[in-house]
């Protein structure tokens, strides 16, 4: 993953488990929605269907990834009960 190089901040090394969690929880979708909404200005016959499918996929991605972040944090042992 190319983005992992950005997670090395000088002498500070971010552990792999934190890197994976940061990348997983980076809920994407803004660019996809923006590009799909831009299709209305082009002469494409199925633009409305593409926009609807894009919104559905982004919604599913946010729902699935957002709800699974807690499990991922516990799985990597990053969860702290404040002990």
Beta strands, then each sheet from edge to edge (+ up, - down):
strand 1: 8-9
strand 2: 12-13
sheet 1: 1+ 2-
end
